[in-house]
Amino acid sequence: MTIANLLRLAWRALLRNKLRALITMLGIIIGVAAVITMVAIGQGSKQSIRSQLSGMGSNMITIRPYSRQTAGGGAMVGAAGLQTLKITDIQAIQKSVTHITAVSPAVTANGQAINASNNWPTSLQGVAPSYLAIRDWKLQKGIVFSETHVKTADKICLLGRTVVKNLFPAGDEPLGRMIRFRNIPLKVIGVLAEKGSNSFGQDQDDIILAPYTTVQKRILAIDYIQTIYASATDENSSAPATDEITTALRKAHKLQSRDEDDFMVRTQAEMISTISSTSELLTVLLAAIAGISLLVGGIGIMNIMYVSVTERIKEIGLRMSIGARGRDILFQFLTEAIMISITGGMIGVALGVTAARLVTVLLSWPTLVTESSVLLAFGVCAITGVFFGYYPALKASRLNPIEALRYE
């Protein structure tokens, strides 16, 4: 029997029982739609997280002080209290690390920013001019401070958009104005472009940037560095850059082979990989839960095919008596099961894509429907039709034609 004849017979059989066929498809439709929607939500979240982390600087490398040293009572010393990073470490990195394009020290102070009668609690971060390139941060207007400003510890700053909105609520021009931070006057020379919240919900625009020497000398009164930021030449260079930085800092700190690092190096690529892995696991979990509906739909196909075989025993006996072979009967009922499954899958895909778009529109959740998820849905549907339709079809093919013709 040709494939065309099998498809025609299966289609006619389904049309004779439209309602039953539709009810049978329902489990597959719901299962496929649920799987595609859940995978779309997971993939969308993963892409959104990667995009947000990349917005912080996809090639960024962060170096912070680290120690297992304990204070009185056995409490660990926090990174903010360590003084293992110095400006000489920046020079060592610039001299010996070849896989980076920029490096910047950073020191941070928290306090109240004041403009006339307006004030706002925020953080003042002291950095080098190269910090903006490392973070891929643009200026909305104004200029960036230079190395000359750093050397002279000038009292100048760049404002984030959140700080501008709160210190200049009437929409006044901030450029050239003087603000105060911990009673230290700072002249506004630039306004940073809006960054928005990062993947952890932190407002990246709630910040003031100033030369790191200004924050060290005039605000914190320290001579060490709290953090070092660097930018690898590309994402593939993050690992070799990390190794080179580790080697350079161990040499600069005169650490022996048996000594532990008094610093820690973290890359943005590591963070992206960790969060992406977690998101991937959640996506698989959601898809597996939704896939239970496919299992239920497959069991429904098996039940209906058993009913169909029982109702059509005389038809089977008649076809066998005029020359139909067992494998012809097997393929006929198997084709019906596969057609039910694939048709339900097509409807489920359309419903799943629509549901994913509605989630984005109504709930503002990021979703991403990939070709692989659609192809996987069709593959699962075909396998479900074959797996759950085979046994009823096999039972039909093994009927005795004489007994089938006598069946009431």
N, C-alpha and C positions, 0 to 999 in steps of 0.2 A: 504494500500500500504506500502510495506516495505521500510526501509531507503535505502537499496541497489538499489531498483527500482527508488526511488526518485533521488538518486545521478546519476544514469545512464541516466535518462531522462533529468536531468538538464545539464549534461555534453554534451549530444548530441545536446541539444538546443543551447548551447554556441558555439559548434564547427560549427554549421550551419552559425553562424554570428561571425566569429572570429574577424574581424576588429572592429565591433561594440562593442563586449565584451571587447576588449583591450582598446578602447577609453573610455568605461565606467569605466574600472579599473584605468585609468590614474589619475583621481582625488584622488582616494584612495591611489595609489602608491606614488604620490607626497606628500599627506598629512602625511602618515605614515613615509616616509623617512624624511620629514621636522621635524616632532615631535621627532623622534629618534635622529636625528643630533643635534637639539637644546637642548634636554635633556642631551645628551652625552657631549656637550660643557659646559653646566651648571654644571653637576656632576663632570666633569673633573676639572673645575675651583675651585669648592668647595673643592675637594680632594687636589688640589695643594695648595690652601690657608691654609688648615688645616695642610698639611705636612710642609709648610714653617714656620707657626707659631709654630708648634711642634718643629721644628729645633731650634727655639729661646729658647726652654725650655717649654715643654707642661705643666709642673706642676709649672711653675714660678709664683711667687707672687711679685708684685711691690708695694712698699710703698713710697709715696712722700709727702712732706709737703703741707699743704692746709690751706688757710685762706680766709675769706671774707673781710679782712682788706683792706681799701683803702688808697692810698697815696693822696698827694695834688691834688685837682681838681677832686676828685672822681674816679681816675683810680685805678683799682684793682692791688694789689701787686702780681707780678709773683712768681711762685714756686721757681725760682732760687734765689729770694731775701729773702726767708723765712729761718729761722734758728731754726725750731722747732724739727728737728731730730738730736740727739746726739749719741755718741758712747754708752752711757748708755742705749739707746733704743735697741741696738743690744743685750746687756747683758740681758735686760728684756725679749726679745723675746726668746733668747736661754734658759733662765731659766724656763719660764712658758708655752711656746707653745710646745705641744707634737706632732702635726701633720706636722712638718717640718723636713727635713733631713739636710738642710744647710741654712746659712744666710750670707749675705755679704753686707757691706756698699759700697757706690759708690759716687765718686765725679768726675766731668768732667771739663777739661779745653781744650779750642780750641786754636790752634796756629800753628806755622810753625815748622815742623821737618826737621832737617838739617843733612846731611852726606856729608862732604867735599864740593864739588860744587853742590851737588844735594839737593833740598829741596822740601817739599810737605806739603800743608795745611791739617791738620788732627785733630783728637781729641785724647787727652790723658785721659784715664779713670783710676782712682784709685780705686782698688777693693781689696778684700781679696782673699787668695788662693782658697777658696770655690766657688768663682764666676764661675770658669770654669765648675765645676760640676753642678751648677745651670743652666747654659746655655748649658750644654751638649756639651762643646767645647773641642776638643782634641788639643794636641800639635803635630805639624809636626816634630819638632826636638827641642832639648834643654831641659831645665828643667823649672818647675814652681817655682816662688818665694815662700818662706815659711813664717810662722808666725814670725820667727826670723827676716827676712828681713822687715816685717811690723813694728815690734817693734823698729827697728833701723832706719826706714825710708830710707832704702838703695836706691841709685840712679841706679836702674836696671829696665828693661822693657821686655815685650813680644811684638813682632810686628805682625800685621795682614799682610796677603799676599799682599794686595794692597800697603801698606806702603813699604814693602820689594821691590816690583817691581819698585817703584818710587825712593826710596833712594839708591837702589843697582841695577841700570838698566843693568850693565855689567854682572850681575850674580855672583857677589862676595859673599862669605860666610858672612852672617850678624852676626853669633854667635861670641861673644867676642868683637865685634866692639863697638865703642863709637859713639852715635849720640847726637844731642842737640835738646832740646825742650824749646823754650823761653830762650835760652842760658844756660839752665840747662843740664849738661852732664848726659846721661843715658847709662848704659852698656846693650847691648842686650844679654839676657841669653836664649831666646827661640823664636821660630816662631810658630804662631798659624796655625792650619789646616784651609783650605779654607772653608768658610761658604756660600759665594755667597750673592746675594741680598735677602732681606726679601720681604714679600708680599706687602710692601709699596714702593718697588723699592730702598730702602736704601742699600748701599754697607756695609755689616757687616764686611768686611775685611779691611775697611779703618779705622783702630783703633790701638792705642798703649795702652797696659795694664801695669800698674805699681802698687806697693803697695799704698793703699789709703793714708797712712800717708805721703808718699813721695809727693803726689800731694797736700795734705792739707798743709803741712809745707813748701815745697820748691817751689811750683808753685802758689797756690792760697792764701796762708797765711790765712787760715780759720781753725776753730776748730769744725764746724758743718758738718753734712752729707747731701748731696743733695738727695740721693735716697738709699733705702734699698731693696735688692733683697733676696728672700727666695725661697726655693723649697719645695713644699708639698710632702708628702710621696707617693701619687699617685693622679690621677685626681679626684677621689671621695673625697679626703681629702682636696681639695682646699677650699670648703665652711667652714668646721669646723676650718681649719687653719686660715682663714680670720677672723672668729669670735674671736678666741683666740688671734690673733695679735691685733685686735681692743681693746679687753679688757686689754691686757698687756700694750699697749701704752697709753690708757686713764688713767690707774693707774699710769704709769710712769710720765705722764704729769700733774698728779693731777687735772684732769678734773672732774667737778661735773656733775651730771646727766642732768642738764639743759644746760650744755656747749656743743657747737658743736665740732666735731673732728677737731684738727689742723693738720690732716694728712688724706691721702686717700689711700685706699688699693684696688688694682686692680689685678685680676688673669688672667692668660693666657687663662684659660677655658672660662672666660667671653668674652674675645676678640674673641676667636674661635667661640663661640656660636653666638655672634652678627654678625660677618662677614659671618658665615655659613647661618644664617637666611636671610641676605640680598641676598646672592648668591642663596638661595633656592627660594626666591621671584622672582628673575630675571629669574630663570629656569622655574618656573611656568608661568611667563608672556610670555617668549619665546615659551613655549610649547602651551600656549593658542592661541598665534598668529598663530603658525604653524597649530594648530588644526582647524583653519578656512578652511584650504584646505580639511580636512576630511568632514566638513559640505558641502562644494561645491561638493565633490565626492559623498556624500550621495544623494544630490539632483539630481546629474547626474544619479545615479542608479534608482531613482524613475521615472525620465523622460523616461529612456530607457525601464524600465519595463512596463510603460504605453504603449509605442510604441509596445513592444513585445505582450502585451495582445491584442491590437487592430489588429495586423497582424495575430494573431493565434486564432481569435474568432471562425472560422469554426472548427479548431482542437479541441478547447474546447467543442464546441457543439457536435462534433462527439464522443469524449471521454465520455461526459455525457450521450449521447444516448445509449451507450453500457454498462452503469452501473457505471461510475465514479461518486463519490460523490463530493459535493462541497468542503469538507475538503481535498479531494485528489488533486483537482485543486489548492486550497489554498497552500497546502504544496509544490506542484510542483514548483509554481512560487516563493514561499518564499525560497525554496532551491536554485533556480537559483540566486536570489538576494544575499543570504548568500555566495554562492560559488564565485560569482563575487567579493564580498567584501573581503573574506578571501584570495582568490588567489592574489588579488591586495595587500593585507596586507603583504603576504609572500614576494612578490617582493619588496614592500616598505621597509620591514625590512632589506632585503639584501642590497638594495640601501642605506638605512640610515647608516648601519654599515660601508659600503664602504666609504660613504661620511665622516663619523666621522674619519676614519683612514686617509683619504686624508687631512682633516683639520689638523690633528696632523703632518703629514709628510710635507705638503707644507707650512703651516702657523706656525708650531711649537706651536700650541695651545694645551693645555692638554684636552683630551676627555676621557670619561669613559662610555661605553655602559653597562648598568646594565640589569640583567634578568628581573627586575620589569618593566623596560621601554618596553622591547620586549613583555612581557605578557600583559601589558596594551595596547599595540598597537593591539595585536590580539583580546583582549576583546572589544576594541572600534570598530574594524572592524566587529566583529560578531554582536554587537549591532546596528551598522550602517546599516548592511544588513537587519536585522530584522525590524528596525524602518522604513527605507525608502522603503523596499520592501513589507511591510505588506499590505498597502492600495491598491496598484495595484493588489496584489495577491487576496485580499478580493474582489475586483471588478470582477476579473476573475471568482472567485468561485460562484458569485451570478448571473452570466449570465443565461438567460433562454435558455435551449438547443435548442428549436424550433426556436427562434429568431436568435440564433447563427448560426444554420445551413442555415438559409435564408440570412445571412449577406453577402454582396458583398464587 
